[in-house]
Amino acid sequence: MGDRVDQRSHDVTTPDDAAAAAPPEHGGRRPLGGRWPPRTALIYGIPASITLAWLIAVSAAGEWGRAASHWEAAVTMIFGSFLAGSSPEGGGAVAFPIFTKVLHTPAEVARTFSLSIQAVGMTVASAVILLARRKVELRAFAVAAPAGVAGLVAGLFLFGDPATAFWGFAIPAAYAKVTFTITLAAMSYIMFVMLRAPDTGADRAPYWTRRVVLGLALAALVGGGITSLTGTGVNVMLFLFIVVMAGLHPRVGIPTSILTMAAVSVAGFLVLVALHGDFDLGFTESGKVSSAGGHAVEPPLDAGQADLFGLWLAAVPVVVWGAPLGTWVTQHLRESALIGFVAVLALTEVVTTALLVDDLRTDAALAAYFVVGCVLAVVGVALLRRYRRRILRLPPVSGVTRRGRASRGRR
């Protein structure tokens, strides 16, 4: 963990890498007279196998009506799953605001839905990333994943109440929505700044010092706490740190953040669903959700808002294809298009929060938190970017390099 510059390059692409990273020719059919490379077959085989298992399970359990009644969740995750596989924002960046702002789902239900559906979609996307041999900063993942899980668990107990249905919040739900938006305001700003030099960054963190590791762990810990409120966040904080502070290229930062968010989502699924029982629902005679995990829901909620298992069930076959598709698309985008895509998505979340969260117009304290939080987040990330070398005690020679077009491969 010294201060040496890591000069190793990971830009070499073999023919087998290219075959596994891109869809087969001939419209996805097996090449004439040949076979798909094993990794390519797995890239298609994993979502196909999960879809087949879903069809068998839903048919055997007679749950077609339940899944069909929650078509809004499936439609939401068409774009949400694509985003989960293509950006550092995660599927929860779509699911949480749509569920809470448009469908008026309780924030704790939207949070748990985001984590549980990401545990499927982003895990499949992670498998595709690894099979396609996308560049990933595994050292950052090894630090951020456990720190993010620790932040998630700590946040659940600090900001939530496990004695309530769906592990309800101990703080007003509107503050959870706004907190997530504030983090994306910082991301939007830094992405627009990076558009001036879109192909800047290293394939591996140029410096791997003690301060870099501690800063990364702290960012993931805070991100895990945000994730306990919104279902996503550790990926955003990780991306901001490793790209802005550690000098990693965004094309490497995105898959690294996806793997991290997948790991934290699986942990969230285990805590909230397997242990807390949020899929174990009780219903009234009129079909409203009256309990979750043995905890009463007062007053009972419409199934369209709180049938967490039904919402998840409807979205599974969408996310197992949408997330890998997002991964493949971003692999073939130019750097400027990739960064601009992330910037616009983050800015859209900020704008929709200002327009759709009614509490901002009735709660002066919440409005002040939103405005001041966004300003401080943007100013803070700008200062961190400017003084990162002093903060991390990095050598004076820049750790951020401009990659040559010859080493970039297909974009």
N, C-alpha and C positions, 0 to 999 in steps of 0.2 A: 504494500500500500504506500509506495513511495511517490515522489513527485515526477516520475519520468513520463515523457510523452509516449503514448501508445501509437506507433507508426504503422502497425499492421493494417493491411487493406483487406476488405472482404468483398471486393467488387467483382471478383472473378466469377463468371457465370458459365457453367458447363452445359453441353447440350441436354443432359438429363435434367439439370436444374430448370432449364427453360421449358422442357416438356412437362415437368410437374407443376411449374408455376403458372402455366397458361392452359386454358381449356384446349382439348384436342381439336385438330382440324376437322373439316368436313362437318361443321355444325354440331360438334359434340359426339359424332358417331365414331366408332372404332376405325382407325386408319385402315384402308384397304390392304389386305394381305398381311396385316401386322396386329400387334396388341398395344393397348395403352401401357405406358410405364407403370410399375406397381404403385408408385406414389400418386400418380394421376388417378388411377383406379380408386385409391383410398379417398382422394379428395371428393370424388363423386359418391363413393360407396358409403361414407359415414352419414351424410344427410339422408341418403336414400334408405339406409338401414333404420335410422331413427324414424323416418316417415312411415316405413312399413310397420315398425313396432307400434307407432301411434295409431295407425289404422286398425291393427288387430286389437289393441287395448280398448279403443273407443267402441269398436263393434262388439267386443265381448262384454263390455260393461253397459252397453246400451246408452251411451252418453252422447249420441249424435245430436239430439235435441239441445242438450246443455251446451255443447260446443258451438252449435249454430246460433244459439240465442245471444252469444257474446261476440258476434261478428265485428263489433267495434274494436275489440282488442286485436283481432287479426289484422284489420285494416290499419290500425295505428302502428302495428309492428312491421308492416311492409316497409315503411320508411325507417322505423326505429331500428330494425335489425340491420338494414343496409348501413345506417349510421354507426351501429355497434361494430361493424366490421371494417369501416372505412375512416373512422376518425377517433380522436382521443376523448370524445364526449360520451360514448356509450349509448346503448339503447334506451337507458333511463332518461337521457336528455330529451327524448321524444315522449316516452311513456309517461314520465312523471308530470310534465306540464300539461299534456293533453288530458290525462286522466283527472288531474286536479282542477285545471282551468276550464276545460270544455265539458268533460263528462261528470264533473263535480263528485268525483270519487274521493273519499277521505284520504288525506295525505299518507297516513300509515299504511293503508291498503295499496296505494300507488307505489310507495317505497318497497313494500315486500313483493309486489308484482314485478317491479323492475329488477330486483335482485334475483328472483326465482326464474324469470324468463331469460335474463342474461346468463344465468348458470347453465342454460342450455345453449342459447345462440352464440354467446361469446366463447364458450368452451369449444364449440364446433369451429368457430372462426380461428381460435388459437391452434387447433389441430391442423387446419388448412395452412396457416402461417408457417408452422413447423415443417409440415410435409412439403410445402413449396420452397422451403429454405429461404424464407424472407429474412433479411438482416434484423436481428434482435440483440439488444444489449442485455445479455443474460445476467451480468453482474448486477445491473440495476434491478432487474426482476427479482433476483435472489434477496435483495435488501428490501425492496418495496412491498413485495407480497406479504411477508409476515408482519411488517410494520403496518400495512393497510388493514390486515385482519385484526391486529391488536387495536387499531383505532376504531374499527367498526364495532367490536365488542364493547370497548370502553364507551363509545358514543351511545350505544343502545341503552346502557345502564345510566349514563349521565343525563341524556336527553329524553329517555323513554321510561315507560313503566311496564315491566314484564307481567304485572298482575292484571293487565287490561287486555281486551280483545285486540288482536293484531299488533300487540306490543305498542300501544298508543304513545303519543308524544307527551312529554311533560312540559313542553313549550308550545305556544300557539303555532298551528300548522302553517300559517301564512309566513312566519319567520323562516320555516324550513324551505319554503318555495323561494323566498328572496335570497337566502343564503346561497343556494345553488346558482341563482342568477348572477350574484356578485362574482363568484369564481369564474363564470363564463365571460363576464365583462372584461376581466383581466386577460383571459385567453384571446378574446376578440381583438383587443388592443395589440397584443404582442404579435398576433398573426398578421395584422395589417402592417405593422412595422417591418416584419420579416419579408413582406412582399417586395421590398426594395432590394433584397438580396436573397431570392428564393432558393438558390442552390448552395446555401451556406451551412456548414456543419460537418461533423466527422461521423464515420460509420461506427466508431466506438468512442466512448467518453475519453477524450484526449488525456485527461488527468484523473487518476483514481486515488485521491488522497483521503486521509481520515475526515477532513472537513466535508469533502464531497459526499462521502458515505453517510456521515451524520446528518447533513442537510437533506439528503435524499430520504433517509429514514424519517426525519421530522416532517417533510412534505407528505410522505405517504401516511404517516400517523394522523396528521390533520385531515388529509383526504379521506381516510377511513372514517373519521368522525363525521364529515359531511355526508359520506355514503350512508351512515346510519340514519340520516334524516331524509335523504332524497333517493337512495338506491344507486347513485353514481356520484363520483367526485374524486375518488382516489386516482382514477385515470387522468383526470384533468390536472390535479396537483403534481402528479408524477411527470406528465408531459411538460408542464411549465418548468419544472426544475431541471430535468435532464436536457431540455432544448435551450432554455434561456440561460441557465446557470452552468450546466456541465458541458455545453457546446455540442450536443448530439444533433445530427441531422434529423429534421422532422420525419423523413421517410423511414428512419429507424425508430424514432421516438413513438410513432403511432402504433406499430405492432407490439412494441414493448409495453405500451400502456394498455393495449387490448389484452395481452396475456395476464397482466397484473389485475385488471378489472375482472377478468374471468375467475381468477383464483379467489378474489375477495367475494365475488358473487356466489360462488359455490359455498364459501364459508357462511355467508348470509343465509343461503338456502338451508343449510344444515341447522343453523341456530333458530331461525324464524319458522321454518316449516317442519323439519324433522324433530326438533326439540320442543319448540313452543306450540306446535300444532296448528299453524295458521291455515292449513288446508282442511282441517277437521271442523267442518261447519255444521251448524244446526239451523233449521228453517222453521218458520211458522207455517200454519196451514195455508196462509195466503202467499207463501213462497218467499217471504222476506228472510234475510239472514238474521238469526236471533242469538247466535253464539259462534265463537271461534276459539278452538283450542280449549274448550271448557269454560271460557270466560264470556259473560253475557255481553251482547251488543245492545246498548240502550241509547235511543230507541232502535228497534230493528230496522235494518237498511234494505233497500231494494237490491235484488240479486244482481242487477246490472251494475251496481256500484260496489258491492262487497262480496260477490261470489268469487273469491280469489282463485279457487281451484278451477272453476269454469272459465275464468278469464285466461288463466295460464294454459289450460287445455286447448282453448281456441287458437292461441298464438304459437304453440310449439311447432306445427308444421311450416309456419311462415318463417320463423327465425332460423331454423336449421338450414334453410336455403338462402335467406336474405343476408345473413351475416357473412358467410363465405363469399357471396357475390360482391358485397361491399369491399371485402379484402382484395378480391381480384381486380376490381375496377380501379382502386386507388394505386395498385401496383403499376398500372399503365397510364396514370395521369402525369403530366408534367409537374415539376416542382411548384411553379407559380399557380397552376390550377389546383393542386392539392392544398396548398396553404390558403389560397383564396376561398376554397370550399369550406375549410374548417373555420375561417374567420367569419364568413357570412352566416354559417349555422350558429355560431356563438352569439353573434350580434342579433340574430333573429330571436333567440331565447330572451335576450335582454328587452327587446322591443315588445314581445308578446307578454312578458311579465308586466311591463308598464301599462299595457292596454287591457289585459284580461284579469288581473288580480284586483278585484273590487275593493279589497281591504286597504289598498294603497290610497284610495280616495276618501276613506272614512277614518283611518287610523293614522294620526299625524306622526306618532312614534315610529310606526312601520315605514311610512314614507320617508322619514328622515334616515332610518336605517338603510333603506334601499339607496337613496341618493348618496349619502355619505359613504356607505360601504362600497359602491361602485367607484366613486372618486378615489378613495383610499386604495382600493385594489389596483386600479390602473396606475396611480402614482407609485404605489409600492412595487409593482412588477417592473415599472420603468427604472426605478432607482436600483433595484436588484440587478437588472440587466446592465446598467451603467457601471455599478461598483462590484460586479460579481468577482472580478479577479482579486480585489482587495478583501472582500468578505471571505472567499475561499482560500486566500493566500496562494494564488496561482502564480507561476513565473510570468515575467513581462511579455514573453513571446506568446502571441495569440494561440489559444487552443482550439479556435474555430477556423476551419479551413474551407476553401472553396473547391469543391470536387470538380475535376475536369470532365468534359462531356464524353471523352473517350472511355472513362471508367464507369459511366453511369449505366450503361446497358440500355435495354429497351425501356422507354418511358411512355 
